[in-house]
Amino acid sequence: MLDGWVCAFLLVLSWSVEVIDASAGDADPRYRGCITQCQETGCIGQRCFPNCKFSSDGEFIDRPWYMQQEPLYLQWKKWDCQGDCRYYCMLDREKERESHNLGPVKYHGKWPFRRIYGMQEPASVAFSALNLAMHFHGWVSFFILIHYKLPLKDGKKAYYEYAGLWHMYGLLSLNSWFWSAVFHSRDVDLTEKLDYSSAVVLLGYSLILAILRTFSIRDEATRVMVAAPLIAFVTTHVMYINFYLLDYGWNMIVCVVMAVAQLSMWAVWAGVSNHPSRWKLWLVVIAGGLAMLLEIYDFPPHQGLFDAHALWHATTIPLTYIWWSFIRDDAEFRTSNLLKKAK
Ligand SMILES: [Zn+2]
């Protein structure tokens, strides 16, 4: 369910990315002048960047077409150069603004963050990593509960019918938070696509999971029938944003529909079912919704580190804990029900 909120965040993010070139900071002619000079000479004033020297330019012209693809290390060099130029031009501009008593402005859709160990948004990276750790803890404790604490059918198979589905959910969550941490460390085309794709996959998968669990679909054939069209759609969408066009507006619609669908399903189910842990569902929906206000009230980073988005990532850490605890409760609840019936 948290992924509903993850996606809602992506909306806000994509929204700000859409207006990327219209951010106040990078529209400033002095900032633009600094960038042009930096990329041409590789230097800003006395400070020079080794990655801005492209000695191999033009080297690809004589090669056959299939070898004209730039090697990855060169791409990284260019990304590094662009990143360094943008960062140091931004720092210079922000210093100037501060001396005129002006507040911070956004550059390329992002607030001016202070780099730590080369990470662009260190706080968001740290909180993404903690979310990752929380999912890992949740998933491992779920695994131990299922396989070592609860009774097993014929001594080997879990009674809980959704165990395999939640294992997959755990893996996809780990993957998604991993790429979120990478994306916040270095925002380039490749990391952006990996982050967006992982989030869409996780979101699509958790929608399938929400349908299967809330409608108690246990029959294998019905599960396939429900999942197949959604898997086909998500696959097409991921291919579309990666290989054709990363259309932020369209991606936003896809995310909203999938997020709203699963959130309302869990909420309605929490309302009508007599699940002993339904309050945990409510808590995650409501707290997640409140935390979303942070994304809407998008304030600049305190000390160049903690902005609204980073704090929002921080709030999902305890929510992830509650969410996995709900999943564990569900496993115990279903198992004890099934054992009662079997007697
Ligand atoms: Zn983020």
Boltz pocket constraint, residues with backbone or C-beta under 6 A from the ligand:
constraints:
  - pocket:
      binder: B
      contacts: [[A, 124], [A, 180], [A, 184], [A, 309], [A, 313]]
      max_distance: 6.0
